[in-house]
Amino acid sequence: MPHQHKYTNELIHSKSPYLLQHAHNPVNWMEWSHRAFRKAKKENKPILVSIGYS
């Protein structure tokens, strides 16, 4: 039986191994794109940028 995840965000479609690690975080992460900025502007929401960690 496949593992069921409670959350899945748009990163599930990413080709980046780093971003795929966060595809089941309970955060609506989006890849850096014009669409992400348009959505934030339309919804009057701030943009949180994650540049990785070590």
Phi and psi restraints in degrees (range 20) as a CNS / XPLOR table:
assign (resid 1 and name C) (resid 2 and name N)
       (resid 2 and name CA) (resid 2 and name C) 1.0 -65.9 20.0 2
assign (resid 2 and name N) (resid 2 and name CA)
       (resid 2 and name C) (resid 3 and name N) 1.0 149.2 20.0 2
assign (resid 2 and name C) (resid 3 and name N)
       (resid 3 and name CA) (resid 3 and name C) 1.0 -69.4 20.0 2
assign (resid 3 and name N) (resid 3 and name CA)
       (resid 3 and name C) (resid 4 and name N) 1.0 130.8 20.0 2
assign (resid 3 and name C) (resid 4 and name N)
       (resid 4 and name CA) (resid 4 and name C) 1.0 -95.4 20.0 2
assign (resid 4 and name N) (resid 4 and name CA)
       (resid 4 and name C) (resid 5 and name N) 1.0 131.3 20.0 2
assign (resid 4 and name C) (resid 5 and name N)
       (resid 5 and name CA) (resid 5 and name C) 1.0 -102.8 20.0 2
assign (resid 5 and name N) (resid 5 and name CA)
       (resid 5 and name C) (resid 6 and name N) 1.0 139.1 20.0 2
assign (resid 5 and name C) (resid 6 and name N)
       (resid 6 and name CA) (resid 6 and name C) 1.0 -70.0 20.0 2
assign (resid 6 and name N) (resid 6 and name CA)
       (resid 6 and name C) (resid 7 and name N) 1.0 -35.0 20.0 2
assign (resid 6 and name C) (resid 7 and name N)
       (resid 7 and name CA) (resid 7 and name C) 1.0 -125.8 20.0 2
assign (resid 7 and name N) (resid 7 and name CA)
       (resid 7 and name C) (resid 8 and name N) 1.0 144.5 20.0 2
assign (resid 7 and name C) (resid 8 and name N)
       (resid 8 and name CA) (resid 8 and name C) 1.0 -145.7 20.0 2
assign (resid 8 and name N) (resid 8 and name CA)
       (resid 8 and name C) (resid 9 and name N) 1.0 128.3 20.0 2
assign (resid 8 and name C) (resid 9 and name N)
       (resid 9 and name CA) (resid 9 and name C) 1.0 -112.7 20.0 2
assign (resid 9 and name N) (resid 9 and name CA)
       (resid 9 and name C) (resid 10 and name N) 1.0 -175.3 20.0 2
assign (resid 9 and name C) (resid 10 and name N)
       (resid 10 and name CA) (resid 10 and name C) 1.0 -64.8 20.0 2
assign (resid 10 and name N) (resid 10 and name CA)
       (resid 10 and name C) (resid 11 and name N) 1.0 -16.5 20.0 2
assign (resid 10 and name C) (resid 11 and name N)
       (resid 11 and name CA) (resid 11 and name C) 1.0 -66.5 20.0 2
assign (resid 11 and name N) (resid 11 and name CA)
       (resid 11 and name C) (resid 12 and name N) 1.0 -13.4 20.0 2
assign (resid 11 and name C) (resid 12 and name N)
       (resid 12 and name CA) (resid 12 and name C) 1.0 -59.5 20.0 2
assign (resid 12 and name N) (resid 12 and name CA)
       (resid 12 and name C) (resid 13 and name N) 1.0 -21.9 20.0 2
assign (resid 12 and name C) (resid 13 and name N)
       (resid 13 and name CA) (resid 13 and name C) 1.0 -94.9 20.0 2
assign (resid 13 and name N) (resid 13 and name CA)
       (resid 13 and name C) (resid 14 and name N) 1.0 1.0 20.0 2
assign (resid 13 and name C) (resid 14 and name N)
       (resid 14 and name CA) (resid 14 and name C) 1.0 -72.7 20.0 2
assign (resid 14 and name N) (resid 14 and name CA)
       (resid 14 and name C) (resid 15 and name N) 1.0 153.5 20.0 2
assign (resid 14 and name C) (resid 15 and name N)
       (resid 15 and name CA) (resid 15 and name C) 1.0 -95.0 20.0 2
assign (resid 15 and name N) (resid 15 and name CA)
       (resid 15 and name C) (resid 16 and name N) 1.0 -8.6 20.0 2
assign (resid 15 and name C) (resid 16 and name N)
       (resid 16 and name CA) (resid 16 and name C) 1.0 -82.9 20.0 2
assign (resid 16 and name N) (resid 16 and name CA)
       (resid 16 and name C) (resid 17 and name N) 1.0 123.8 20.0 2
assign (resid 16 and name C) (resid 17 and name N)
       (resid 17 and name CA) (resid 17 and name C) 1.0 -58.6 20.0 2
assign (resid 17 and name N) (resid 17 and name CA)
       (resid 17 and name C) (resid 18 and name N) 1.0 -37.0 20.0 2
assign (resid 17 and name C) (resid 18 and name N)
       (resid 18 and name CA) (resid 18 and name C) 1.0 -62.4 20.0 2
assign (resid 18 and name N) (resid 18 and name CA)
       (resid 18 and name C) (resid 19 and name N) 1.0 -48.7 20.0 2
assign (resid 18 and name C) (resid 19 and name N)
       (resid 19 and name CA) (resid 19 and name C) 1.0 -67.4 20.0 2
assign (resid 19 and name N) (resid 19 and name CA)
       (resid 19 and name C) (resid 20 and name N) 1.0 -36.3 20.0 2
assign (resid 19 and name C) (resid 20 and name N)
       (resid 20 and name CA) (resid 20 and name C) 1.0 -61.2 20.0 2
assign (resid 20 and name N) (resid 20 and name CA)
       (resid 20 and name C) (resid 21 and name N) 1.0 -27.8 20.0 2
assign (resid 20 and name C) (resid 21 and name N)
       (resid 21 and name CA) (resid 21 and name C) 1.0 -61.7 20.0 2
assign (resid 21 and name N) (resid 21 and name CA)
       (resid 21 and name C) (resid 22 and name N) 1.0 -21.3 20.0 2
assign (resid 21 and name C) (resid 22 and name N)
       (resid 22 and name CA) (resid 22 and name C) 1.0 -110.3 20.0 2
assign (resid 22 and name N) (resid 22 and name CA)
       (resid 22 and name C) (resid 23 and name N) 1.0 13.1 20.0 2
assign (resid 22 and name C) (resid 23 and name N)
       (resid 23 and name CA) (resid 23 and name C) 1.0 -69.4 20.0 2
assign (resid 23 and name N) (resid 23 and name CA)
       (resid 23 and name C) (resid 24 and name N) 1.0 -16.9 20.0 2
assign (resid 23 and name C) (resid 24 and name N)
       (resid 24 and name CA) (resid 24 and name C) 1.0 -115.7 20.0 2
assign (resid 24 and name N) (resid 24 and name CA)
       (resid 24 and name C) (resid 25 and name N) 1.0 18.2 20.0 2
assign (resid 24 and name C) (resid 25 and name N)
       (resid 25 and name CA) (resid 25 and name C) 1.0 -72.0 20.0 2
assign (resid 25 and name N) (resid 25 and name CA)
       (resid 25 and name C) (resid 26 and name N) 1.0 148.7 20.0 2
assign (resid 25 and name C) (resid 26 and name N)
       (resid 26 and name CA) (resid 26 and name C) 1.0 -80.4 20.0 2
assign (resid 26 and name N) (resid 26 and name CA)
       (resid 26 and name C) (resid 27 and name N) 1.0 44.5 20.0 2
assign (resid 26 and name C) (resid 27 and name N)
       (resid 27 and name CA) (resid 27 and name C) 1.0 -132.0 20.0 2
assign (resid 27 and name N) (resid 27 and name CA)
       (resid 27 and name C) (resid 28 and name N) 1.0 140.0 20.0 2
assign (resid 27 and name C) (resid 28 and name N)
       (resid 28 and name CA) (resid 28 and name C) 1.0 -81.9 20.0 2
assign (resid 28 and name N) (resid 28 and name CA)
       (resid 28 and name C) (resid 29 and name N) 1.0 62.1 20.0 2
assign (resid 28 and name C) (resid 29 and name N)
       (resid 29 and name CA) (resid 29 and name C) 1.0 -63.3 20.0 2
assign (resid 29 and name N) (resid 29 and name CA)
       (resid 29 and name C) (resid 30 and name N) 1.0 144.4 20.0 2
assign (resid 29 and name C) (resid 30 and name N)
       (resid 30 and name CA) (resid 30 and name C) 1.0 -133.6 20.0 2
assign (resid 30 and name N) (resid 30 and name CA)
       (resid 30 and name C) (resid 31 and name N) 1.0 150.0 20.0 2
assign (resid 30 and name C) (resid 31 and name N)
       (resid 31 and name CA) (resid 31 and name C) 1.0 -70.2 20.0 2
assign (resid 31 and name N) (resid 31 and name CA)
       (resid 31 and name C) (resid 32 and name N) 1.0 154.9 20.0 2
assign (resid 31 and name C) (resid 32 and name N)
       (resid 32 and name CA) (resid 32 and name C) 1.0 -60.2 20.0 2
assign (resid 32 and name N) (resid 32 and name CA)
       (resid 32 and name C) (resid 33 and name N) 1.0 119.3 20.0 2
assign (resid 32 and name C) (resid 33 and name N)
       (resid 33 and name CA) (resid 33 and name C) 1.0 -164.9 20.0 2
assign (resid 33 and name N) (resid 33 and name CA)
       (resid 33 and name C) (resid 34 and name N) 1.0 164.5 20.0 2
assign (resid 33 and name C) (resid 34 and name N)
       (resid 34 and name CA) (resid 34 and name C) 1.0 -62.0 20.0 2
assign (resid 34 and name N) (resid 34 and name CA)
       (resid 34 and name C) (resid 35 and name N) 1.0 -36.2 20.0 2
assign (resid 34 and name C) (resid 35 and name N)
       (resid 35 and name CA) (resid 35 and name C) 1.0 -62.4 20.0 2
assign (resid 35 and name N) (resid 35 and name CA)
       (resid 35 and name C) (resid 36 and name N) 1.0 -40.4 20.0 2
assign (resid 35 and name C) (resid 36 and name N)
       (resid 36 and name CA) (resid 36 and name C) 1.0 -62.7 20.0 2
assign (resid 36 and name N) (resid 36 and name CA)
       (resid 36 and name C) (resid 37 and name N) 1.0 -41.5 20.0 2
assign (resid 36 and name C) (resid 37 and name N)
       (resid 37 and name CA) (resid 37 and name C) 1.0 -68.6 20.0 2
assign (resid 37 and name N) (resid 37 and name CA)
       (resid 37 and name C) (resid 38 and name N) 1.0 -40.0 20.0 2
assign (resid 37 and name C) (resid 38 and name N)
       (resid 38 and name CA) (resid 38 and name C) 1.0 -62.0 20.0 2
assign (resid 38 and name N) (resid 38 and name CA)
       (resid 38 and name C) (resid 39 and name N) 1.0 -43.2 20.0 2
assign (resid 38 and name C) (resid 39 and name N)
       (resid 39 and name CA) (resid 39 and name C) 1.0 -62.8 20.0 2
assign (resid 39 and name N) (resid 39 and name CA)
       (resid 39 and name C) (resid 40 and name N) 1.0 -44.8 20.0 2
assign (resid 39 and name C) (resid 40 and name N)
       (resid 40 and name CA) (resid 40 and name C) 1.0 -61.7 20.0 2
assign (resid 40 and name N) (resid 40 and name CA)
       (resid 40 and name C) (resid 41 and name N) 1.0 -42.4 20.0 2
assign (resid 40 and name C) (resid 41 and name N)
       (resid 41 and name CA) (resid 41 and name C) 1.0 -65.1 20.0 2
assign (resid 41 and name N) (resid 41 and name CA)
       (resid 41 and name C) (resid 42 and name N) 1.0 -46.2 20.0 2
assign (resid 41 and name C) (resid 42 and name N)
       (resid 42 and name CA) (resid 42 and name C) 1.0 -60.8 20.0 2
assign (resid 42 and name N) (resid 42 and name CA)
       (resid 42 and name C) (resid 43 and name N) 1.0 -39.7 20.0 2
assign (resid 42 and name C) (resid 43 and name N)
       (resid 43 and name CA) (resid 43 and name C) 1.0 -92.2 20.0 2
assign (resid 43 and name N) (resid 43 and name CA)
       (resid 43 and name C) (resid 44 and name N) 1.0 2.7 20.0 2
assign (resid 43 and name C) (resid 44 and name N)
       (resid 44 and name CA) (resid 44 and name C) 1.0 52.8 20.0 2
assign (resid 44 and name N) (resid 44 and name CA)
       (resid 44 and name C) (resid 45 and name N) 1.0 49.4 20.0 2
assign (resid 44 and name C) (resid 45 and name N)
       (resid 45 and name CA) (resid 45 and name C) 1.0 -118.3 20.0 2
assign (resid 45 and name N) (resid 45 and name CA)
       (resid 45 and name C) (resid 46 and name N) 1.0 148.6 20.0 2
assign (resid 45 and name C) (resid 46 and name N)
       (resid 46 and name CA) (resid 46 and name C) 1.0 -72.9 20.0 2
assign (resid 46 and name N) (resid 46 and name CA)
       (resid 46 and name C) (resid 47 and name N) 1.0 164.2 20.0 2
assign (resid 46 and name C) (resid 47 and name N)
       (resid 47 and name CA) (resid 47 and name C) 1.0 -109.3 20.0 2
assign (resid 47 and name N) (resid 47 and name CA)
       (resid 47 and name C) (resid 48 and name N) 1.0 126.6 20.0 2
assign (resid 47 and name C) (resid 48 and name N)
       (resid 48 and name CA) (resid 48 and name C) 1.0 -105.0 20.0 2
assign (resid 48 and name N) (resid 48 and name CA)
       (resid 48 and name C) (resid 49 and name N) 1.0 123.9 20.0 2
assign (resid 48 and name C) (resid 49 and name N)
       (resid 49 and name CA) (resid 49 and name C) 1.0 -107.0 20.0 2
assign (resid 49 and name N) (resid 49 and name CA)
       (resid 49 and name C) (resid 50 and name N) 1.0 125.7 20.0 2
assign (resid 49 and name C) (resid 50 and name N)
       (resid 50 and name CA) (resid 50 and name C) 1.0 -108.3 20.0 2
assign (resid 50 and name N) (resid 50 and name CA)
       (resid 50 and name C) (resid 51 and name N) 1.0 122.8 20.0 2
assign (resid 50 and name C) (resid 51 and name N)
       (resid 51 and name CA) (resid 51 and name C) 1.0 -108.2 20.0 2
assign (resid 51 and name N) (resid 51 and name CA)
       (resid 51 and name C) (resid 52 and name N) 1.0 19.1 20.0 2
assign (resid 51 and name C) (resid 52 and name N)
       (resid 52 and name CA) (resid 52 and name C) 1.0 97.9 20.0 2
assign (resid 52 and name N) (resid 52 and name CA)
       (resid 52 and name C) (resid 53 and name N) 1.0 -175.0 20.0 2
assign (resid 52 and name C) (resid 53 and name N)
       (resid 53 and name CA) (resid 53 and name C) 1.0 -157.6 20.0 2
assign (resid 53 and name N) (resid 53 and name CA)
       (resid 53 and name C) (resid 54 and name N) 1.0 165.9 20.0 2
